Amino acid sequence: MAGGAVVAGGTVPVMTRLVACYWTVAGPVDIHYGREWSTFDWRDRCAHAARVGFSGVGLWSADIEHQLEVRSIPEMAQIFRDAGLRDIEIEFAQDFFMPEGSPQKAESDRVKPILFEAAAAFDAHHIKAGNIPAAECDFDHLAEALARLCAEAAEHTDAKIAYEIIPTDPQVDSLEDALELVRRAGAPPNLGIAIDTWHMSKLGISPEQLAAVDIGQIAWVELSDGHFHNLDDFVYEVTCDRRLPGEGEFDIPGYVRALQAAGYDQPWGVEVLSADLRSLPIEEAFTRAYETSQAQFTAGVA
């Protein structure tokens, strides 16, 4: 590891800031189809993140709302800062492009102020956005809606909007689509694309292709490993069958080297949606997620 500062019992690397994304360390949750809030206490999550060396963690909207039953967002942010953490990912802005009057758009509008408030209170690195439900949408309409989302976000927070490329998004399932979306949205300064090495590998997007992208357009990068063969149940695979970095078939060090060479100097997320990982005790989940991810940088990479 390249040097570090000891905070709250943990060591945060100076050169490589790793963020434990929400689903990686949320414990036994039901992703998208059930109880999404974590039974792991927020204070414990922050403490374990700092203990092992993460520079931050992630929050999903349902978990924020659950915590609001016992504490305010400013209180959550204070717990986070008291643990010595600095980087946070806020999720997830979706359905913002759906038709006015639809249930999906109404729910998106309800959640959006919560995301903005949390991003402001935590001084968040970004709010992740995308099309998890794989809804069909006119491309220009999507771009216009994304531009409006960015403008609204800028009124409340300095956090970027990071639009994620995912294989099931009918509009944005390639680098070219993502970059064109940013262009048609007017390339606002608080908009960029989110790169996940699991999605990149499944889409056949190589490290070399990522290295050729203007690094200023990449707002966020997440590390996640897996296997190249596809399961019959893709929803299960994407939410329950990923691997920790270095424990699958994907070239995680290659993605790291390529993005570092291109000039990526932001925090790196660790997003591993795995039923096995979610079954572990909180201490082991944080430790394994950090150690496997940090190893991608220390093995002659960084």
Buried (B, 14 or more C-beta within 10 A) or exposed (E): BEEBEEBBEBBBBEEBBBBBBBBBBBBEBEBBEEEBBBEBEBBBBBBBBBBBBBBBBBBBBBBBBBBBEEEEBEBBBEBBBEBBBBBBBBBBBBBBBBEEEEEBBEBBEEBBEBBBBBBBBBBBBBBBBBBBEEBEBEBEEBBBBBBEBBBBBBEBBEBBBBBBBBBBBEBBBBBEBBBBBBEBBEBBEBBBBBBBBBBBBBBEBBBEBBBEBEBEBBBBBBBBBBBEEEEEEEEEBBBBBBBBBBBBEBBBBBBBBBBBEBEBEBBBBBBBBBEEBBEBEBEEBBBBBBBBBBBBBEEEBB
